[in-house]
Amino acid sequence: MVKQELVDRSPVRFFENATNGGLKSGEIGALTSKKGLGKTSVLVQIGLDKLFQDKHVVHISFNQNSDFSMTWYEDIFNEITKKKNINNATELKADTLKKRVILNFNQDSVTGEQIVNTLKALAAGGIATDCILIDGLDFSRVSADSIKTLKDYAIEAGIVLWFGVSTDAENLKDMLPENVATYVDAVIYLEQKPDAIEMKVLKLRDEKVEVSNLKLDSKTLLIAEK
C-alpha cells in the first residue's frame, strides 16, 4: 500500500500528464540543459518511480562515480517520502533500491554495443531491465550507430531509455545532430528562469508539442506544476 501511494503521488505523474503518458516501451528520451540544472534529479525521479512499481532500473553514469549517483537516490527518496509519515522508511528504502543497478563508464571508451552487451549479461544473470537511465552523455561525441544500437535494444527488450545530456544549445536543432535525433522520441529542455527551472517539451514523437506547465521545485528539485 505504501509503494502504491508513492506511485500515485509521484512527481513523475505531473511529467506524464505533460507528455501524453511519458515514454512507452521501446522509446528513447533526452533530458537536456546546461550543466547543474537538475537533469540527474529528474532521471533519479523517473528511476525511483519505476522502482516503486517493483521494476528493475539500470542507471549508467558517464561523469560521476557510483557514490555520487547513490547519494542522489538517497536524497530524492527522502524528499519524496518525508511528508508521508512512513514508519519503516529505512526498510522501504532498502527494498526499493535493491532492484537498481548503478554502472559507470567512460564515454570515450565504450560503445552502444558494449552497453547493450552489458545489459544482456545482466539479463542472463537474472537481472532483467525495465528502464535504463544514462547520465552525462555528450551527443557531440557519440556516434549515430551507438544510439541506433541502444534504440534497437530498447525495442527488442521492451524497455524505456532516458539520456541526461548537458548542452549550451537552446533549440532542438543545435542539441541533437540530425542523424541522432531520428532515434530520439522525446526531448525535454530544462531552462533556468529567475524564479524556477522550467521544463520545456521540445519534441514528443511526431505529436504537436504543447506549452508545458512543468518546473523543478527550487528547494527539492522535484518535478512540480507551475
C-alpha positions as CSV (number, residue, x, y, z in Angstrom):
1,M,0.0,0.0,0.0
2,V,2.8,2.4,0.8
3,K,4.5,1.9,-2.5
4,Q,1.3,2.3,-4.4
5,E,0.7,5.6,-2.6
6,L,4.2,6.7,-3.6
7,V,3.5,5.7,-7.2
8,D,0.1,7.5,-7.2
9,R,1.6,10.7,-5.8
10,S,5.0,10.6,-7.6
11,P,6.2,13.8,-9.2
12,V,6.5,11.7,-12.3
13,R,2.7,11.8,-12.7
14,F,3.0,15.5,-13.4
15,F,5.6,14.7,-16.0
16,E,3.4,12.1,-17.7
17,N,0.4,14.4,-17.8
18,A,2.5,16.9,-19.7
19,T,3.9,14.3,-22.1
20,N,0.9,12.3,-23.1
21,G,1.7,9.5,-20.7
22,G,5.5,9.7,-21.0
23,L,7.7,7.3,-22.9
24,K,6.4,4.0,-24.0
25,S,8.3,0.7,-24.2
26,G,11.0,0.8,-26.9
27,E,11.3,4.6,-26.8
28,I,14.2,6.9,-26.1
29,G,14.1,10.3,-24.4
30,A,16.6,13.0,-23.7
31,L,16.7,15.5,-20.8
32,T,18.8,18.4,-21.9
33,S,20.1,21.6,-20.2
34,K,23.2,23.4,-19.3
35,K,25.2,21.8,-16.5
36,G,23.9,21.8,-13.0
37,L,20.2,22.5,-13.6
38,G,18.7,19.2,-12.4
39,K,18.9,16.6,-15.1
40,T,20.2,13.9,-12.7
41,S,17.4,14.8,-10.2
42,V,14.8,14.2,-13.0
43,L,16.5,10.9,-14.1
44,V,16.5,9.7,-10.5
45,Q,12.8,10.6,-10.0
46,I,12.0,8.6,-13.1
47,G,14.1,5.7,-11.8
48,L,12.5,5.8,-8.3
49,D,9.1,5.8,-9.8
50,K,9.9,2.6,-11.7
51,L,11.4,1.1,-8.6
52,F,8.3,1.9,-6.5
53,Q,6.5,-0.2,-9.2
54,D,8.9,-3.1,-8.5
55,K,10.6,-2.7,-11.9
56,H,14.3,-3.0,-12.4
57,V,16.4,0.1,-13.3
58,V,19.9,0.3,-14.6
59,H,21.5,3.8,-14.0
60,I,24.6,4.4,-16.1
61,S,26.8,7.4,-15.4
62,F,29.4,8.8,-17.7
63,N,30.6,11.6,-15.5
64,Q,30.1,10.7,-11.8
65,N,31.2,7.9,-9.6
66,S,28.8,5.4,-8.1
67,D,28.8,7.0,-4.6
68,F,27.5,10.3,-6.2
69,S,24.7,8.5,-8.0
70,M,23.7,6.6,-4.9
71,T,23.6,9.8,-2.9
72,W,21.1,11.3,-5.4
73,Y,18.8,8.3,-4.9
74,E,19.0,8.6,-1.1
75,D,18.3,12.3,-1.2
76,I,15.4,12.1,-3.7
77,F,13.9,9.2,-1.9
78,N,14.0,11.2,1.4
79,E,12.4,14.2,-0.3
80,I,9.6,12.1,-1.8
81,T,8.8,10.2,1.4
82,K,9.5,12.7,4.2
83,K,5.9,14.0,4.3
84,K,4.3,10.6,4.1
85,N,4.9,9.6,7.8
86,I,6.3,6.2,6.8
87,N,7.2,4.1,9.9
88,N,9.6,1.7,8.1
89,A,11.3,4.2,5.8
90,T,14.7,2.6,6.1
91,E,13.3,-0.9,5.3
92,L,11.3,0.5,2.4
93,K,14.3,2.3,1.0
94,A,16.4,-0.9,1.1
95,D,13.6,-2.9,-0.5
96,T,13.1,-0.3,-3.2
97,L,16.8,0.2,-4.1
98,K,17.7,-3.5,-4.3
99,K,16.3,-3.5,-7.9
100,R,18.6,-0.7,-9.0
101,V,22.0,-1.3,-10.6
102,I,24.4,1.6,-11.0
103,L,27.2,1.4,-13.6
104,N,30.0,3.8,-14.5
105,F,31.5,4.1,-18.0
106,N,33.9,6.4,-19.8
107,Q,32.1,7.7,-22.9
108,D,35.3,7.8,-24.8
109,S,36.0,4.1,-24.3
110,V,32.6,2.5,-24.5
111,T,30.2,2.0,-27.4
112,G,26.4,1.4,-27.6
113,E,27.1,-2.2,-28.5
114,Q,29.2,-2.7,-25.3
115,I,26.5,-1.2,-23.2
116,V,23.9,-3.5,-24.8
117,N,26.2,-6.5,-24.2
118,T,26.4,-5.5,-20.5
119,L,22.6,-5.2,-20.3
120,K,22.2,-8.6,-21.9
121,A,24.8,-10.1,-19.5
122,L,22.8,-8.7,-16.6
123,A,19.6,-10.2,-18.0
124,A,21.3,-13.6,-18.5
125,G,22.2,-13.4,-14.8
126,G,18.6,-12.9,-13.8
127,I,18.6,-9.0,-13.6
128,A,16.0,-8.0,-16.2
129,T,15.9,-4.3,-17.0
130,D,12.7,-2.3,-17.4
131,C,14.3,1.2,-17.5
132,I,17.7,2.5,-18.5
133,L,19.0,5.9,-17.4
134,I,22.2,7.2,-19.0
135,D,23.5,10.3,-17.3
136,G,26.2,12.6,-18.6
137,L,26.0,11.8,-22.3
138,D,27.7,14.2,-24.8
139,F,25.8,13.9,-28.1
140,S,28.6,15.7,-29.9
141,R,30.9,12.7,-29.1
142,V,28.5,9.9,-29.7
143,S,28.0,8.1,-32.9
144,A,24.6,7.6,-34.6
145,D,25.4,3.9,-34.7
146,S,25.7,3.7,-30.9
147,I,22.3,5.5,-30.5
148,K,20.7,3.2,-33.1
149,T,22.1,0.1,-31.3
150,L,20.6,1.4,-28.0
151,K,17.3,2.2,-29.7
152,D,17.2,-1.3,-31.3
153,Y,17.8,-2.9,-27.9
154,A,15.1,-0.8,-26.3
155,I,12.6,-2.0,-28.9
156,E,13.8,-5.6,-28.6
157,A,13.7,-5.7,-24.8
158,G,10.6,-3.5,-24.5
159,I,12.3,-1.0,-22.2
160,V,12.3,2.7,-21.7
161,L,15.6,4.6,-22.0
162,W,16.4,8.2,-20.9
163,F,19.5,10.2,-21.5
164,G,20.7,13.1,-19.5
165,V,22.6,15.5,-21.8
166,S,24.5,18.6,-21.0
167,T,24.4,21.3,-23.7
168,D,24.7,25.0,-24.1
169,A,22.3,24.9,-27.0
170,E,18.7,26.2,-26.5
171,N,17.0,24.8,-29.6
172,L,16.4,21.3,-30.7
173,K,18.3,21.5,-34.0
174,D,21.5,22.5,-32.2
175,M,21.1,20.0,-29.3
176,L,20.9,16.8,-31.4
177,P,22.8,16.0,-34.6
178,E,20.2,15.2,-37.3
179,N,21.5,11.6,-37.6
180,V,21.0,11.1,-33.9
181,A,17.7,12.9,-33.5
182,T,15.9,10.4,-35.7
183,Y,16.2,7.8,-33.0
184,V,15.1,10.0,-30.1
185,D,11.4,10.1,-29.4
186,A,11.2,12.9,-26.8
187,V,13.4,15.9,-25.8
188,I,12.8,17.8,-22.6
189,Y,14.8,21.0,-22.0
190,L,15.5,22.4,-18.5
191,E,15.8,26.2,-18.6
192,Q,16.8,28.5,-15.7
193,K,14.3,31.3,-15.1
194,P,14.5,33.9,-12.4
195,D,12.1,32.1,-10.1
196,A,12.3,28.5,-11.2
197,I,13.8,25.9,-13.5
198,E,11.2,25.3,-16.3
199,M,10.8,22.1,-18.2
200,K,10.0,22.5,-21.8
201,V,8.9,19.8,-24.2
202,L,10.8,20.3,-27.4
203,K,9.9,17.0,-29.1
204,L,7.3,14.3,-28.4
205,R,7.4,11.8,-31.2
206,D,5.6,13.4,-34.2
207,E,2.9,14.9,-31.9
208,K,2.2,18.6,-31.6
209,V,4.2,20.0,-28.7
210,E,2.0,21.9,-26.2
211,V,3.3,24.5,-23.8
212,S,4.4,22.7,-20.7
213,N,3.4,23.7,-17.2
214,L,6.2,21.9,-15.5
215,K,9.1,23.1,-13.4
216,L,11.6,21.8,-10.8
217,D,10.9,22.9,-7.3
218,S,13.8,25.3,-6.4
219,K,14.4,23.7,-3.0
220,T,13.9,20.0,-3.6
221,L,14.4,19.7,-7.4
222,L,11.3,17.6,-7.6
223,I,9.1,17.8,-10.6
224,A,6.1,20.1,-10.0
225,E,3.4,22.0,-11.8
226,K,3.8,25.8,-12.3
